[in-house]
Amino acid sequence: MAKKHTRRLGVALTERSVRLVEVQGQGASAKPGKSSIMVADVAALFKDPAAFGRLLREHLTQEGYTAKHAAVGLCSRWVLPRVMSVVKADDDATAGIVRLRIEQDFAGGQSDLVFDYQEAPDADGKRSLLLIGVPARRIDKIKEAFAAAGLSVVSLGSTALDLAASTGDGLSVVLEGDGAAVVRRAGGKTANIAAVPCDPERLSTDAAERDRLAAGALRAATTALGWTSGAGAGVQLIDTASLDEPTRSATADVISQRLDLCTAQQADAALEAALAHARSGAINLVDSKLAVRPARRMPGYAKWVARAAVLLVLVGGVVGYLWVDANKTLDDMQTEYDTIEASAERLALVRQDTKAATGWFDNRPPLLDCLLELTHTFPTRGRIWVTGLTLDENASGVLNCRADDEETMWRYLRAMKDSEALTDVVLRQQNTAGRSDADLVFEVTFTYRPASGEQH
């Protein structure tokens, strides 16, 4: 597990801002200090981490921060949640089971996505885990950007989950700087999380945006989270977007009309990210419970002690053999043989499972990596969907899409051109469609050229 640094910088990242708070101490004794908000295009971090790091370092210097270790929380748009049921086992066995399931369920496995898990409410007598995944390349770029700012990332999790950990059972609608998330808790554990489209900056002036948030929260709660109205647990609105009190109350009223009666409160997302660093069960993608731990090396003096102990046992065994009945010695040897034979059978089963999982790395066709790369380029705002996809053996493709507006179309094209693995991206056709010609139908050609380290 990561070290619990006594002074750290809590950071909450959204697409529009970086919220920071400096914290001294651990747990209940932790005391927050100075805090600030850096308004910036945080999505630029993934294109040029070094430049973003320099911008963050200037802000840290200007505000007078001194902490060198950062506990970072990510907005809900950047994380992939998955609930998984597993048999009850110890931590090492559980980690092995989850790693195999990830290799089976995700094309790239843990080479493309980094996962960590926390306990979820048991279902049907089985142990449930809430997994959170983030693309590995995004984590690398976040660490690179923070290193350029003079910070070491010791914890990386989900802001909404960190906030929900301090709430009771029920439903929480968490307002972030660029969207919202719905979190359901039951039995003192977080059951699941889902992102909800929302623009918090418009909530104060646009009643339709409040209705859109409430409708999206209801849809996510009932379909993705399995929440039912009137279950006895409350619904609360957690505001981390710094709304004014009238806007916060008006938003809670609209949510109460769609869901159950809703209470509202304001919370510091950066502070919750910093406090989550000390929780043993919290999500931490830079020190995942699924990471394969290297075997501990025995210190030099311990080796000598072990050798001496072995020698003493051998001498005692020889002396004992002279005094103990031969039949007793044979019985002991038979018992030891039976133990070794059982261990050998278990080892054979582990080797068989490992051999089955190896095929996911040796035989995975590159076209699956191309499909994964295309999904990574889809924008988080606007409505767009694929109507047709053609890929040939030379990794050249034709993508047919349909979008609500031209802005969404161009946002997707820019994302494809920014991808390091997609080249020769060209817009071939563009037409309107639908009864009112409100939709855009367009065709894009491209070539998939993965980096040399990703070739299979």
C-alpha positions in Angstrom: 0.0 0.0 0.0 1.1 3.6 -0.5 2.8 5.5 2.3 0.5 7.8 4.3 2.3 11.2 3.8 1.5 13.6 6.6 1.4 16.6 4.2 -0.2 16.2 0.8 -2.0 18.1 -1.8 -5.6 17.1 -2.6 -6.4 17.6 -6.3 -9.8 17.2 -8.1 -9.5 17.1 -11.9 -12.4 17.9 -14.3 -12.2 18.9 -17.9 -12.5 22.6 -17.0 -10.7 23.1 -13.7 -8.1 21.8 -11.2 -9.3 22.2 -7.5 -6.6 22.0 -4.9 -6.3 21.9 -1.1 -3.3 21.3 1.1 -3.9 18.9 4.0 -1.8 18.2 7.1 -2.3 15.1 9.2 -4.2 11.8 8.8 -7.8 10.7 9.3 -9.9 12.6 11.8 -6.9 14.7 12.8 -6.3 16.0 9.2 -6.5 19.7 8.9 -7.1 21.4 5.5 -5.0 24.5 4.8 -4.9 26.8 1.8 -7.1 26.0 -1.2 -7.6 27.4 -4.8 -9.1 26.7 -8.2 -7.1 26.7 -11.4 -9.4 27.2 -14.4 -7.9 25.6 -17.5 -8.5 23.2 -20.3 -7.5 20.1 -18.4 -8.1 17.8 -21.4 -4.9 19.4 -22.9 -3.0 17.5 -20.2 -3.3 14.3 -22.3 -1.9 16.0 -25.4 1.1 17.9 -23.8 1.6 16.8 -20.2 4.9 18.7 -19.8 3.2 22.0 -20.8 0.3 21.5 -18.5 2.7 20.6 -15.7 4.5 23.9 -16.1 1.2 25.7 -16.0 0.3 23.9 -12.8 3.7 24.6 -11.3 3.3 28.3 -11.8 -0.1 28.2 -10.0 1.4 26.2 -7.1 4.3 28.7 -6.8 1.9 31.7 -7.0 -0.4 30.3 -4.3 2.5 29.2 -2.0 1.9 25.4 -1.8 4.7 23.4 -0.3 3.4 19.8 -0.4 5.3 17.4 -2.8 2.8 14.5 -2.8 -0.6 14.6 -4.5 -3.8 12.6 -3.9 -5.8 13.0 -7.1 -9.5 12.4 -7.8 -10.8 12.1 -11.3 -14.2 13.2 -12.6 -16.8 10.5 -13.4 -16.4 11.0 -17.2 -12.8 9.6 -17.0 -13.5 6.3 -15.2 -15.0 3.0 -16.2 -17.0 1.3 -13.4 -17.8 -2.4 -13.4 -19.5 -4.6 -10.7 -18.1 -8.1 -10.4 -19.2 -11.1 -8.3 -16.5 -13.4 -7.0 -16.2 -16.3 -4.6 -15.1 -15.4 -1.1 -11.3 -15.8 -0.7 -8.3 -14.1 0.8 -6.8 -11.0 -0.8 -4.2 -12.7 -2.9 -6.6 -15.2 -4.4 -9.2 -12.5 -5.0 -6.7 -10.4 -6.9 -5.8 -13.4 -9.1 -9.4 -14.2 -9.8 -10.2 -10.6 -10.8 -7.1 -10.3 -13.0 -8.2 -13.4 -15.0 -11.8 -12.1 -15.3 -10.4 -8.7 -16.6 -8.4 -10.6 -19.3 -11.5 -12.4 -20.4 -13.9 -9.4 -20.3 -11.7 -6.7 -21.8 -9.8 -7.0 -25.1 -6.6 -5.3 -23.9 -6.8 -6.5 -20.3 -4.6 -4.7 -17.8 -2.2 -3.7 -20.5 -4.7 -1.1 -21.8 -6.7 -0.4 -18.7 -5.6 -0.2 -15.1 -8.1 -1.4 -12.5 -8.5 -1.2 -8.7 -11.5 -2.4 -6.6 -13.3 -1.8 -3.4 -15.9 -3.9 -1.6 -19.5 -3.6 -2.8 -22.7 -4.9 -1.1 -23.0 -8.7 -1.3 -25.6 -10.0 -3.8 -27.3 -13.4 -3.7 -24.9 -14.6 -1.1 -21.8 -13.8 -3.2 -19.1 -11.3 -2.6 -19.4 -8.3 -4.9 -16.6 -5.9 -5.9 -16.8 -2.4 -7.5 -14.0 -2.1 -10.1 -12.8 1.2 -11.5 -10.8 1.3 -14.6 -8.8 4.1 -16.4 -6.8 3.8 -19.6 -3.1 3.1 -18.7 -1.9 5.8 -21.1 -4.0 8.4 -19.3 -2.5 7.5 -15.9 1.0 7.8 -17.4 0.3 11.2 -18.8 -1.3 12.4 -15.4 1.8 11.2 -13.6 4.1 12.9 -16.2 2.2 16.2 -15.9 2.3 16.2 -12.1 6.0 15.3 -12.2 6.6 18.4 -14.4 4.8 20.4 -11.7 7.1 19.0 -9.0 4.5 16.6 -7.5 4.5 12.8 -6.9 1.1 11.2 -7.4 0.6 8.8 -4.4 -3.1 8.2 -4.9 -5.4 8.3 -8.0 -9.1 7.6 -7.6 -12.6 8.7 -8.3 -13.9 12.0 -6.8 -17.5 10.9 -6.7 -16.6 7.6 -4.9 -14.4 9.5 -2.4 -17.4 11.8 -1.6 -19.9 9.0 -1.3 -17.6 7.1 1.2 -18.5 9.7 3.9 -22.3 9.5 3.2 -25.0 7.1 4.5 -27.0 4.6 2.5 -29.1 5.9 -0.4 -28.6 7.8 -3.6 -26.1 10.7 -4.1 -26.1 13.1 -7.1 -22.6 14.5 -7.2 -22.2 17.8 -9.2 -18.7 18.1 -10.6 -17.2 21.0 -12.6 -18.1 19.5 -16.0 -20.8 17.0 -15.3 -22.4 14.9 -12.6 -22.4 11.4 -11.2 -24.9 9.2 -9.4 -23.7 7.0 -6.6 -25.8 4.3 -4.8 -24.8 3.0 -1.3 -26.3 0.1 0.6 -25.2 -1.7 3.7 -22.4 0.9 4.4 -20.8 0.1 1.0 -20.9 1.8 -2.5 -22.9 -0.4 -4.9 -22.2 1.4 -8.2 -21.6 4.7 -9.9 -22.8 6.2 -13.2 -22.0 9.4 -15.0 -24.8 11.8 -16.0 -24.5 14.5 -18.7 -24.8 18.0 -17.2 -23.4 21.5 -17.5 -23.3 22.9 -14.0 -22.5 26.4 -15.3 -26.0 26.6 -16.8 -28.0 25.4 -13.8 -28.4 28.9 -12.4 -29.9 30.4 -15.6 -31.5 27.4 -17.4 -34.4 25.5 -15.9 -34.2 23.0 -18.7 -30.7 22.1 -17.7 -31.9 21.3 -14.1 -34.7 19.1 -15.6 -32.1 17.4 -17.8 -29.9 16.7 -14.8 -32.9 15.3 -12.8 -34.1 13.1 -15.7 -30.6 11.8 -16.3 -30.1 11.0 -12.6 -33.4 9.1 -12.5 -32.5 7.1 -15.6 -29.1 6.2 -14.4 -30.3 5.3 -10.9 -33.0 3.0 -12.1 -31.3 1.3 -15.0 -27.6 1.2 -14.2 -27.6 1.3 -10.4 -30.7 -0.8 -9.6 -32.3 1.9 -7.4 -36.0 2.0 -6.6 -38.0 4.9 -5.3 -39.3 4.7 -1.8 -36.8 2.2 -0.6 -36.4 4.1 2.6 -32.9 5.5 1.9 -32.5 9.2 1.2 -31.4 11.1 -1.9 -28.9 13.9 -1.5 -27.3 16.5 -3.8 -23.6 17.0 -3.2 -22.3 20.2 -4.9 -18.6 20.4 -5.7 -19.1 22.9 -8.5 -19.5 25.9 -6.0 -23.1 26.8 -6.9 -24.8 29.6 -5.1 -27.4 28.7 -2.5 -30.5 29.6 -4.6 -29.3 27.5 -7.5 -28.4 24.6 -5.3 -31.8 24.7 -3.6 -33.6 25.0 -7.0 -31.7 22.0 -8.4 -32.5 19.9 -5.3 -36.2 20.8 -5.7 -36.2 19.6 -9.3 -34.5 16.3 -8.3 -37.1 15.8 -5.5 -39.8 16.0 -8.2 -38.2 13.2 -10.2 -36.7 11.1 -7.4 -37.3 11.1 -3.7 -37.1 14.1 -1.4 -33.6 15.5 -1.9 -31.3 17.4 0.5 -28.4 19.5 -0.7 -25.0 20.2 0.7 -21.7 21.6 -0.5 -18.4 19.6 -0.4 -14.8 20.1 -1.2 -13.8 17.5 -3.9 -10.1 18.1 -3.5 -10.3 17.6 0.3 -12.1 14.3 -0.1 -9.4 13.1 -2.6 -6.8 13.9 0.0 -8.6 12.2 2.8 -9.3 9.1 0.7 -5.5 8.5 0.5 -5.5 7.2 4.1 -8.4 4.8 3.6 -7.2 1.2 3.1 -10.2 0.2 1.0 -10.3 3.2 -1.3 -9.6 3.1 -5.0 -6.0 3.9 -5.8 -5.0 3.3 -9.4 -1.3 4.0 -8.8 -1.1 1.4 -6.1 -3.8 -1.1 -7.1 -4.8 -4.1 -5.1 -4.6 -6.0 -8.4 -0.9 -5.2 -9.0 1.4 -8.2 -9.0 3.7 -7.7 -6.0 7.4 -8.7 -6.3 8.5 -11.4 -3.9 10.1 -10.0 -0.8 13.9 -10.6 -0.6 15.1 -12.0 2.7 17.7 -9.8 4.4 21.3 -11.2 4.6 21.3 -11.9 8.4 17.9 -13.6 8.0 19.5 -16.0 5.5 22.2 -17.0 7.9 19.6 -17.5 10.7 17.6 -19.7 8.3 20.6 -21.7 7.3 21.5 -22.2 10.9 18.0 -23.3 11.8 18.0 -25.8 8.9 21.3 -27.2 10.1 20.0 -27.6 13.6 16.9 -29.3 12.3 19.1 -31.7 10.3 21.3 -32.5 13.3 18.2 -33.0 15.4 16.8 -35.3 12.8 19.9 -37.5 12.7 19.9 -37.7 16.5 16.2 -38.4 16.6 16.5 -41.1 14.0 18.9 -43.0 16.3 16.4 -42.8 19.1 13.0 -43.0 17.4 11.4 -46.1 16.2 11.8 -46.7 12.4 8.1 -47.1 11.9 7.4 -43.7 13.4 9.9 -42.1 10.9 8.3 -43.9 8.0 4.9 -42.5 9.0 6.2 -38.9 9.1 7.8 -39.3 5.7 4.5 -40.6 4.3 2.6 -37.6 5.7 5.2 -35.2 4.1 4.9 -36.9 0.8 1.1 -36.6 0.8 1.4 -32.8 1.5 3.8 -32.4 -1.4 1.6 -34.4 -3.7 -1.4 -32.1 -3.0 0.7 -29.0 -3.5 1.8 -30.4 -6.9 -1.8 -30.9 -8.0 -2.7 -27.3 -7.1 0.4 -26.1 -9.0 -0.7 -28.0 -12.1 -4.1 -26.3 -12.0 -2.5 -22.9 -11.7 -0.2 -23.6 -14.7 -3.2 -24.7 -16.7 -5.1 -21.5 -16.0 -2.1 -19.4 -16.8 -1.6 -21.2 -20.1 -5.3 -20.5 -21.0 -4.9 -16.8 -20.2 -1.6 -16.5 -22.2 -3.6 -16.8 -25.4 -5.1 -13.3 -24.8 -1.7 -11.8 -25.3 -0.3 -14.1 -28.0 -3.2 -14.4 -30.4 -5.2 -11.1 -29.9 -5.7 -9.7 -33.4 -4.7 -6.0 -34.0 -8.1 -5.2 -35.3 -9.4 -5.4 -31.7 -6.9 -2.7 -30.7 -8.1 -0.6 -33.6 -11.7 -0.9 -32.3 -10.6 0.0 -28.8 -8.8 3.1 -30.1 -11.9 4.2 -32.1 -14.0 4.0 -28.9 -11.4 6.1 -27.0 -11.9 8.9 -29.5 -15.6 9.4 -29.0 -16.4 12.8 -27.5 -18.0 13.0 -24.1 -20.4 15.8 -25.1 -23.0 15.7 -27.9 -24.8 12.7 -29.4 -23.0 10.6 -32.0 -23.3 7.0 -33.1 -21.8 4.6 -35.6 -23.9 3.4 -38.5 -21.3 1.4 -40.3 -17.6 0.3 -40.0 -15.4 -1.3 -42.6 -11.9 -2.6 -41.8 -9.6 -4.3 -44.3 -6.5 -6.5 -43.6 -4.2 -3.5 -44.1 -5.8 -1.7 -41.2 -7.5 0.9 -43.4 -11.0 1.6 -42.6 -14.2 3.5 -43.4 -16.3 4.8 -40.6 -19.9 5.9 -41.1 -21.4 8.1 -38.4 -24.4 10.2 -37.5 -24.3 13.2 -35.2 -26.8 15.7 -33.7 -24.9 18.7 -34.9 -21.8 19.8 -36.8 -19.9 20.8 -33.7 -20.1 17.2 -32.4 -18.9 15.9 -35.8 -15.8 18.2 -35.8 -15.1 17.4 -32.2 -14.9 13.7 -33.1 -12.7 14.3 -36.2 -10.3 16.3 -34.0 -10.1 13.5 -31.5 -9.4 11.0 -34.3 -6.6 13.2 -35.7 -5.1 13.7 -32.2 -4.8 10.0 -31.8 -1.3 8.7 -32.2 -2.6 5.4 -33.6 -5.0 6.8 -36.3 -3.4 8.3 -39.4 -4.7 9.6 -42.8 -8.0 10.7 -41.2 -10.1 12.3 -43.9 -13.7 13.5 -44.0 -15.1 12.1 -47.3 -18.8 12.8 -47.2 -21.1 15.1 -45.2 -24.9 15.2 -45.6 -27.9 16.1 -43.6 -30.5 13.5 -42.6 -33.7 13.1 -40.7 -37.1 14.5 -41.3 -36.0 18.0 -40.4 -32.4 17.7 -41.7 -31.3 18.2 -38.1 -28.8 15.3 -38.1 -25.5 15.0 -39.9 -24.4 11.9 -41.7 -20.7 11.7 -42.5 -18.0 9.3 -43.6 -14.4 9.2 -42.5 -11.5 7.2 -43.8 -8.5 6.4 -41.7 -5.5 4.0 -41.3 -4.7 2.3 -38.0 -0.9 2.5 -37.2 -0.2 1.4 -33.6 3.0 2.3 -31.9 5.8 -0.2 -32.3 5.5 -1.4 -28.7 1.8 -2.3 -29.3 2.3 -4.6 -32.3 1.2 -8.2 -31.7 
